[in-house]
Amino acid sequence: MKLVSVSVGGPRKVEWNGETIPTSIFKAPVAGRVRVAKLGIEGDHQSDLTVHGGVDKAVYAYPSEHYAWWREELPNMELPWGAFGENLTTEGLLEDRVHIGDRFRAGTAEFIVTQPRMPCFKLGIRFGSAAMVKRFMRSGRSGFYLAVLREGDIGAGDAIEPLDGDQHRISIAAVFAAKAKSQA
């Protein structure tokens, strides 16, 4: 398991359905090592702290393995690492094998898995289509949020080392499916 990419982004205003919307969903990979603090990665910002960010959603991770599927689904869309708004593009951490409460180390930072990502309309802004939110939900490819247990430095290429797991073993995939069903 490893970090394929570390991505950050700042607020920007975009026009969407006749309104100017602040969003930080546009992320780009960074070179070198970056600091991870309790509220996120240095250089990364959230635009709406009522639904994004905070201690329990400090970092968003998304499996690199999903990109091949999305490239087939969206053949005319450029999909660089960070395209889904993730901070960490990972390898080897899929939603059916990652559980709420699982702990990991990457670089000198430690993380705990808190919840799946439930997309908001800003994912539609990122992809230029309001239908993208439902498409994302149907895909089951949610990624997951992490809280930062130990601040430290991380960089692309770092190994992701499992530390401990929650005894209840509730997978991100199961939680996402239950939430998606309740929203249907």
TORKOL-4160 file (C-alpha; in steps of 0.2 Angstrom, whole numbers, padded with zeros to 4 digits, m for minus):
184
<pt num="1" X="0000" Y="0000" Z="0000"/>
<pt num="2" X="0006" Y="0017" Z="m0004"/>
<pt num="3" X="0003" Y="0036" Z="m0007"/>
<pt num="4" X="0002" Y="0038" Z="m0026"/>
<pt num="5" X="m0001" Y="0057" Z="m0025"/>
<pt num="6" X="m0004" Y="0071" Z="m0012"/>
<pt num="7" X="m0015" Y="0085" Z="m0019"/>
<pt num="8" X="m0021" Y="0101" Z="m0012"/>
<pt num="9" X="m0031" Y="0116" Z="m0018"/>
<pt num="10" X="m0038" Y="0132" Z="m0012"/>
<pt num="11" X="m0054" Y="0141" Z="m0014"/>
<pt num="12" X="m0060" Y="0148" Z="m0030"/>
<pt num="13" X="m0076" Y="0155" Z="m0036"/>
<pt num="14" X="m0085" Y="0147" Z="m0051"/>
<pt num="15" X="m0101" Y="0150" Z="m0060"/>
<pt num="16" X="m0114" Y="0137" Z="m0058"/>
<pt num="17" X="m0132" Y="0137" Z="m0063"/>
<pt num="18" X="m0132" Y="0156" Z="m0063"/>
<pt num="19" X="m0124" Y="0158" Z="m0046"/>
<pt num="20" X="m0106" Y="0161" Z="m0041"/>
<pt num="21" X="m0101" Y="0147" Z="m0030"/>
<pt num="22" X="m0085" Y="0146" Z="m0019"/>
<pt num="23" X="m0077" Y="0128" Z="m0020"/>
<pt num="24" X="m0061" Y="0120" Z="m0016"/>
<pt num="25" X="m0064" Y="0104" Z="m0025"/>
<pt num="26" X="m0051" Y="0107" Z="m0038"/>
<pt num="27" X="m0035" Y="0099" Z="m0031"/>
<pt num="28" X="m0018" Y="0097" Z="m0039"/>
<pt num="29" X="m0003" Y="0086" Z="m0035"/>
<pt num="30" X="0011" Y="0093" Z="m0025"/>
<pt num="31" X="0029" Y="0089" Z="m0027"/>
<pt num="32" X="0040" Y="0084" Z="m0012"/>
<pt num="33" X="0034" Y="0082" Z="0006"/>
<pt num="34" X="0020" Y="0092" Z="0014"/>
<pt num="35" X="0015" Y="0094" Z="0032"/>
<pt num="36" X="m0001" Y="0086" Z="0039"/>
<pt num="37" X="m0009" Y="0094" Z="0054"/>
<pt num="38" X="m0025" Y="0090" Z="0064"/>
<pt num="39" X="m0036" Y="0100" Z="0052"/>
<pt num="40" X="m0028" Y="0095" Z="0035"/>
<pt num="41" X="m0014" Y="0096" Z="0024"/>
<pt num="42" X="m0003" Y="0112" Z="0022"/>
<pt num="43" X="m0009" Y="0122" Z="0007"/>
<pt num="44" X="m0026" Y="0114" Z="0006"/>
<pt num="45" X="m0042" Y="0123" Z="0011"/>
<pt num="46" X="m0061" Y="0119" Z="0012"/>
<pt num="47" X="m0073" Y="0132" Z="0006"/>
<pt num="48" X="m0088" Y="0126" Z="0016"/>
<pt num="49" X="m0083" Y="0121" Z="0033"/>
<pt num="50" X="m0101" Y="0116" Z="0038"/>
<pt num="51" X="m0100" Y="0100" Z="0027"/>
<pt num="52" X="m0081" Y="0098" Z="0023"/>
<pt num="53" X="m0065" Y="0098" Z="0034"/>
<pt num="54" X="m0064" Y="0098" Z="0052"/>
<pt num="55" X="m0056" Y="0086" Z="0063"/>
<pt num="56" X="m0066" Y="0071" Z="0057"/>
<pt num="57" X="m0064" Y="0075" Z="0038"/>
<pt num="58" X="m0047" Y="0083" Z="0039"/>
<pt num="59" X="m0040" Y="0072" Z="0024"/>
<pt num="60" X="m0050" Y="0064" Z="0009"/>
<pt num="61" X="m0042" Y="0048" Z="0002"/>
<pt num="62" X="m0047" Y="0040" Z="m0015"/>
<pt num="63" X="m0041" Y="0024" Z="m0022"/>
<pt num="64" X="m0030" Y="0025" Z="m0038"/>
<pt num="65" X="m0038" Y="0009" Z="m0043"/>
<pt num="66" X="m0054" Y="0018" Z="m0047"/>
<pt num="67" X="m0046" Y="0029" Z="m0060"/>
<pt num="68" X="m0046" Y="0016" Z="m0074"/>
<pt num="69" X="m0064" Y="0013" Z="m0072"/>
<pt num="70" X="m0068" Y="0031" Z="m0072"/>
<pt num="71" X="m0057" Y="0034" Z="m0088"/>
<pt num="72" X="m0068" Y="0021" Z="m0096"/>
<pt num="73" X="m0084" Y="0029" Z="m0090"/>
<pt num="74" X="m0078" Y="0047" Z="m0094"/>
<pt num="75" X="m0067" Y="0044" Z="m0110"/>
<pt num="76" X="m0067" Y="0063" Z="m0115"/>
<pt num="77" X="m0062" Y="0069" Z="m0097"/>
<pt num="78" X="m0045" Y="0072" Z="m0091"/>
<pt num="79" X="m0043" Y="0064" Z="m0075"/>
<pt num="80" X="m0026" Y="0068" Z="m0066"/>
<pt num="81" X="m0023" Y="0063" Z="m0048"/>
<pt num="82" X="m0034" Y="0073" Z="m0037"/>
<pt num="83" X="m0048" Y="0074" Z="m0049"/>
<pt num="84" X="m0061" Y="0068" Z="m0037"/>
<pt num="85" X="m0056" Y="0082" Z="m0024"/>
<pt num="86" X="m0045" Y="0070" Z="m0014"/>
<pt num="87" X="m0030" Y="0075" Z="m0005"/>
<pt num="88" X="m0022" Y="0057" Z="m0005"/>
<pt num="89" X="m0023" Y="0046" Z="m0020"/>
<pt num="90" X="m0019" Y="0029" Z="m0013"/>
<pt num="91" X="m0014" Y="0011" Z="m0019"/>
<pt num="92" X="m0021" Y="m0004" Z="m0010"/>
<pt num="93" X="m0034" Y="0004" Z="0001"/>
<pt num="94" X="m0051" Y="m0001" Z="m0007"/>
<pt num="95" X="m0068" Y="0003" Z="0002"/>
<pt num="96" X="m0073" Y="m0015" Z="0004"/>
<pt num="97" X="m0056" Y="m0018" Z="0014"/>
<pt num="98" X="m0055" Y="m0002" Z="0023"/>
<pt num="99" X="m0065" Y="0000" Z="0039"/>
<pt num="100" X="m0071" Y="0013" Z="0051"/>
<pt num="101" X="m0058" Y="0015" Z="0064"/>
<pt num="102" X="m0043" Y="0008" Z="0054"/>
<pt num="103" X="m0027" Y="0016" Z="0058"/>
<pt num="104" X="m0013" Y="0019" Z="0046"/>
<pt num="105" X="0004" Y="0028" Z="0045"/>
<pt num="106" X="0011" Y="0037" Z="0030"/>
<pt num="107" X="0027" Y="0046" Z="0031"/>
<pt num="108" X="0028" Y="0052" Z="0049"/>
<pt num="109" X="0009" Y="0055" Z="0050"/>
<pt num="110" X="m0004" Y="0044" Z="0057"/>
<pt num="111" X="m0022" Y="0043" Z="0052"/>
<pt num="112" X="m0039" Y="0035" Z="0057"/>
<pt num="113" X="m0053" Y="0031" Z="0045"/>
<pt num="114" X="m0069" Y="0040" Z="0050"/>
<pt num="115" X="m0082" Y="0039" Z="0036"/>
<pt num="116" X="m0085" Y="0037" Z="0017"/>
<pt num="117" X="m0086" Y="0053" Z="0007"/>
<pt num="118" X="m0104" Y="0057" Z="0002"/>
<pt num="119" X="m0103" Y="0069" Z="m0013"/>
<pt num="120" X="m0111" Y="0086" Z="m0014"/>
<pt num="121" X="m0116" Y="0096" Z="m0029"/>
<pt num="122" X="m0098" Y="0103" Z="m0030"/>
<pt num="123" X="m0093" Y="0086" Z="m0038"/>
<pt num="124" X="m0105" Y="0091" Z="m0052"/>
<pt num="125" X="m0096" Y="0107" Z="m0053"/>
<pt num="126" X="m0079" Y="0099" Z="m0055"/>
<pt num="127" X="m0085" Y="0088" Z="m0069"/>
<pt num="128" X="m0097" Y="0100" Z="m0077"/>
<pt num="129" X="m0112" Y="0090" Z="m0075"/>
<pt num="130" X="m0125" Y="0089" Z="m0061"/>
<pt num="131" X="m0128" Y="0070" Z="m0065"/>
<pt num="132" X="m0110" Y="0066" Z="m0059"/>
<pt num="133" X="m0116" Y="0066" Z="m0041"/>
<pt num="134" X="m0128" Y="0052" Z="m0044"/>
<pt num="135" X="m0116" Y="0043" Z="m0055"/>
<pt num="136" X="m0103" Y="0044" Z="m0042"/>
<pt num="137" X="m0116" Y="0037" Z="m0029"/>
<pt num="138" X="m0121" Y="0023" Z="m0041"/>
<pt num="139" X="m0102" Y="0018" Z="m0043"/>
<pt num="140" X="m0099" Y="0014" Z="m0025"/>
<pt num="141" X="m0082" Y="0021" Z="m0027"/>
<pt num="142" X="m0083" Y="0033" Z="m0013"/>
<pt num="143" X="m0066" Y="0035" Z="m0005"/>
<pt num="144" X="m0065" Y="0039" Z="0013"/>
<pt num="145" X="m0061" Y="0053" Z="0026"/>
<pt num="146" X="m0047" Y="0052" Z="0038"/>
<pt num="147" X="m0044" Y="0061" Z="0055"/>
<pt num="148" X="m0026" Y="0065" Z="0059"/>
<pt num="149" X="m0020" Y="0056" Z="0074"/>
<pt num="150" X="m0002" Y="0061" Z="0073"/>
<pt num="151" X="0004" Y="0076" Z="0064"/>
<pt num="152" X="0019" Y="0074" Z="0052"/>
<pt num="153" X="0026" Y="0075" Z="0034"/>
<pt num="154" X="0020" Y="0065" Z="0019"/>
<pt num="155" X="0024" Y="0063" Z="0001"/>
<pt num="156" X="0020" Y="0054" Z="m0015"/>
<pt num="157" X="0028" Y="0037" Z="m0014"/>
<pt num="158" X="0027" Y="0035" Z="0004"/>
<pt num="159" X="0022" Y="0017" Z="0010"/>
<pt num="160" X="0005" Y="0016" Z="0019"/>
<pt num="161" X="0007" Y="0005" Z="0034"/>
<pt num="162" X="m0008" Y="m0002" Z="0043"/>
<pt num="163" X="m0007" Y="0000" Z="0062"/>
<pt num="164" X="m0023" Y="m0006" Z="0070"/>
<pt num="165" X="m0041" Y="m0010" Z="0066"/>
<pt num="166" X="m0057" Y="m0007" Z="0074"/>
<pt num="167" X="m0064" Y="m0023" Z="0082"/>
<pt num="168" X="m0081" Y="m0020" Z="0074"/>
<pt num="169" X="m0074" Y="m0021" Z="0056"/>
<pt num="170" X="m0088" Y="m0011" Z="0047"/>
<pt num="171" X="m0081" Y="m0007" Z="0030"/>
<pt num="172" X="m0082" Y="0009" Z="0021"/>
<pt num="173" X="m0092" Y="0001" Z="0007"/>
<pt num="174" X="m0105" Y="m0005" Z="0019"/>
<pt num="175" X="m0107" Y="0012" Z="0027"/>
<pt num="176" X="m0108" Y="0020" Z="0010"/>
<pt num="177" X="m0121" Y="0008" Z="0003"/>
<pt num="178" X="m0132" Y="0011" Z="0018"/>
<pt num="179" X="m0131" Y="0030" Z="0017"/>
<pt num="180" X="m0134" Y="0029" Z="m0002"/>
<pt num="181" X="m0149" Y="0018" Z="0000"/>
<pt num="182" X="m0156" Y="0030" Z="0013"/>
<pt num="183" X="m0154" Y="0044" Z="0001"/>
<pt num="184" X="m0162" Y="0035" Z="m0014"/>
